[in-house]
Amino acid sequence: MNPTYPTTAQLLYLDLMKGVLTRTTVCEKYTSLTAHERPTKAIYRTLLPMMQKVLKSKGLEIVRLYRCDPEKRAVGLDWPPEAETMVGLKRLDNVQQCVMDVVASGVEGDILETGVWRGGCSIFIKSVLAACGDTERTVWVADSFEGLPKPNAAEFPQDHDDNHWTHSNLAVSLEEVQENFRRYGLLDERVKFLKGWFKDTMPTAPIKQLAILRLDGDMYESTIQVLEAMYDKLSVGGYVIVDDYGLKGCKAAIDDFRRERGIADPIMDLDGSCVYWHRAAKAFEMAAPARKPVQKYDVVLQSEMKA
């Protein structure tokens, strides 16, 4: 089947996917007590785990009412209890336009996301390819599936005070992510998983060419290792999307890499943290005129709709 621009019905499907994957369409009503609250009194800190253990054996859990802030959820400023992604609607809109652009423009290559949490953004990428009728590209899903690494301050001093590794809720198993793909009917042979630390998986990943590289590694180490291994595989006309440019470690890695490689393609800010650029030319071809960025599509995006 030849890739085509999505129909109105398919665009509505993608809007529904964004709403469901972020839970902005139907927000969560409850959240685990321990997911967002740490009792201050010692007696509660002692008793609560014991109570949870007993209740879990009976299929029960202590929860509290959860009030979702739609504005924060839309721009990825909270950690949802149940949603498959925390990136928010605006960043999913950006993913949609970038995928649609490389498909419509015939930019060759697969799509790689590094750092996937529960897999929601990668799931959405797969749904956009399906809506476009693209059955050739592979979606590569790369993560340790164990959370983030402890800072290697000796080699990457920019990460010396990074504490992402302490957040246990960032560790989501490979099996859970695969099940999330499966529940949306999007797990097939065109979805491939790369499990492990990026320093181990990226240099040997069997990826020949990329149309989109989406980075969500938070840290300097997790960002620079992917760029060094994968940027040369990115096709001219493809996109680099950086979810965490608002974090100092990630920003330093992006700035260092672009400076060292002489990358002049302009960085486009999305929401004050997420940025992207369009690879209009190789470093030694920087004088070539840039193609129009993804805003060329006249699509009503969900994040622009008013309640």
N, C-alpha and C positions, 0 to 999 in steps of 0.2 A: 504493500500500500504506500503510495507516494504521500509524503508529508504535506499537509494543507493548513491554511489558517483556520483556527477553530470557529465553528458556527456559534450562533447566539446560544443555543442549547448547551454546547460544550463550554462556553464561557461561564454560563450559569453554574454548570457542574464544578468548574474551578473555583468560583466564588463560594460555593457550598463547601468544597474541600477546605478552603482557607478558614471558613467559619468554624468547621468541625475540628480541624487539626489544632486550632488555637483555642477552641471552646469559647469563642466570642459569640457564636450563635446560641449556644446553650451553656451558660457558665456553670461551673461546679457549685454544688450546694454545700458540700462538706469537705473537710480536709483532715488528715491525720493530726492528732494533737501534737505529736512530736516533730512533725515535719516543719512547723513554723513557730513552735513555742518550746522554751526550755524553762521549766519551773525554777524559781529562784530559791525556794525553801529546800533545804537538804532532805527533809523527810519525803517531799514529793519526788525529788530526783531519785530517791531510793525505791519508793513504793511504785512509782509509775511503770518502770520497766518490768517489775514483778507482775503487776496487774495485766500489762499488755501480753506478757508471755502466757499467762493463764487464759486470757480471753482468746488469744490467737489459736490455742489448741481446741477451742470450741467454735472457731470460725467467726469470732467477733473482734471488734477493734474499737478503741476509744477515738472518737472524732469530735470536731467542733464545727459550728456553722462557719461557712466561708463566704466572704463578700468580695466578689470580683470587681476590680476597678476597670471598666471597659476601656478607658483612655490609656491606662498603663498597659493593659493586655494588647491593645492595638499596636503599640510601638515597642513591645518586648521588654517592658520594665518590671515584670514580676516573674516568679517561678511558679507556674501553674501546678496544682495538685495532680491533675489528670491529663491535661493536654499533651499531645505528642510533640509539640514544639513550643518554645518560649520566644521565638524570634518576632512574633507579632505580624499583623496584617501588612504593614507597609513594606517590610522586608520580603514577605511572600509575594507581594505585588512586583517587587523588583526581580525576584527569581523568575516569576512568570514572564515578564517582559524580556528578560535576557534569554530564556529558553526559547521563547517564540521567535526572537530575533535571529538566533543562530540557526534555527530550523528553517525559517523563511529565507534567510540569506545563503543557506547551503554551506555554512561554516562546518568544516569536518571535525570530528572528534567526539569523545564521550564526555560525561559530566562527573566530576569528582567533588564530593563534600568531605572535608576533613574535620572531624568533631561533630557528632550527630545527635548526642543526647538520646532522646527516645525515638529518633528517626523521622520526626515529622516533616522537616524541610526536604529531606531526601525523598520521602513519600510523595510530597507535593511535586517535586521535580518529575518524578515518574508519572504522575497524573497529568502534568502538562504535556509531556511527550506523548502520552496516550491520546490526549485531546487533539494534538496536532497530527496524529496518525503516524508518528515516527516510531518504527519498530526495529530500527537498526542500532541506535545508540545504547550504550550500557551506562547505568547509573552506578558509580562506585561509591561505596559507603565505608568510610575509614574512621576507625575509632579504637581506642584501647579497650573500650567497653568495661573499663575499670576506674573511670574517672581520669583526672589529670595527674601528670607525674610530679614528684617532689622537685623543687627547683634545683637545678645543677648550677649553683652560683659560680663554681670554679670556671666552667666553660661559658656560661651565659649569665654574667653578673646583672644583667637587666632584670632577671627574674628573682633576685636575691630575697625579696620580701613578698613574693607571690604566695598566696594561701589557698589557691583553688583546689589543691590536692586534699585539703581538709574537708571539703564539702562532699560528704558521702552520697548526697542525692544527685550528684552529677555522674555517678557510676550506674550505668544501665547496661544490663547484660545483652550479649549478642542475641540470645534467644528471645528476649523481650522485644528487641527492635525488629527481628524477623517476624515475630507474631504481629506486630503493629502493621508491617507491610501486608501481611496475609489478611488481616481483618478488612483491609480496604480493597482486596482483590488485586494487589499490585506486586506481589512477589512472584517473579518468574526468572528465567535464565538470563534476563537482561539486567538483573540487580545482583551485584557482586560485592561481597564484604571483605574488607581488609582489617583483620583484627591484630592489634598490637600497638606498641609505641611507634610514633612516626619515624623516629630515627632508625627503626628496624624495618618497617613496612614500606616506606616511601622509596628508598633506593632500589628495591627489588620488585616493586609493584609491576604487574604485567600490563601496564597501560601504555599504549602506543601514541595516542594523540588525544588532546582535550579541546573541547569547545568552551567549556566553563569550568573554572576552578573556584570553588567556594570554601573559604578558610574560616573555621570557627574553633581555633585552638587556644584562644585567650592569652597565651604566654608568648614570650619572645622565642623560646626554644621550639614550641609546637608550630609556630608560624614560619620561622626561617627554614626549618628542616623540610617543610613541604615545598616552599618556594624553590629552594635549591635543587630539589629532586624533580619538580614537576613543571616549573615555569617554561622551560624550553620545549615542553610538549604541547604548550598552548598554541592553538592556531591563530594566525593573524585574523582578526575579526571576532575573536573570542573574548571572554570576559573573566576578570578576576573580581570576586566579591569577597570583601573582608568584613566579617560580622563584628569584630571586636576592635576596630581601629580606635575606639574611645578608651581602650585600656593601654596604659603606657608601655607595657612589654610588647604587645602586639604592634602598636604604632611604631615603636623603635625598630622592630624587625622589618616592617614594610618600608619605612623610610630608608633604612640602611641598604636593603636589597635594591630598591629603586635607584638609589644614588650610585651604588657600586656597579649596577648594570646599565646605567645611563638611560633609564626608562623615563620618557618625557610625556607619555600618555596622561592626560589630566585625570586627577582623582576627583570623582563626583561624590559629594556628600549626600547621604540618604536621610539620616535622621539624627545627626550629631554623634553617632557611634559607628554605624555601618556605612561603609563606603564601597565604591567599585570603580574600576576603570576598564576601558575598552581597548584591547590590544590592536591598535590601528596599524602598527608597524613594528618590525623587529628593531632592536636597538640601533643597528647600523642603517636603518631606513627611516629614521625619525622625521625626515623632511617630507615624507609622503603625506598627502592630505588624509585627515581622519574621516572615517565614515560617520554618519549621523548617529548619535547614541540612541539608547533604547526608547527614549521618549517619542520616537517617530510613530508608534502605534496609537491610534485613536481608540483607546479602550477605556470604558468606565471601570475603574478599579474599586474594590470593596472598601479600601481604606479612605476613599474619597467620598463615599456615600454618607449621608447624614441620617441619623436616626429620626 
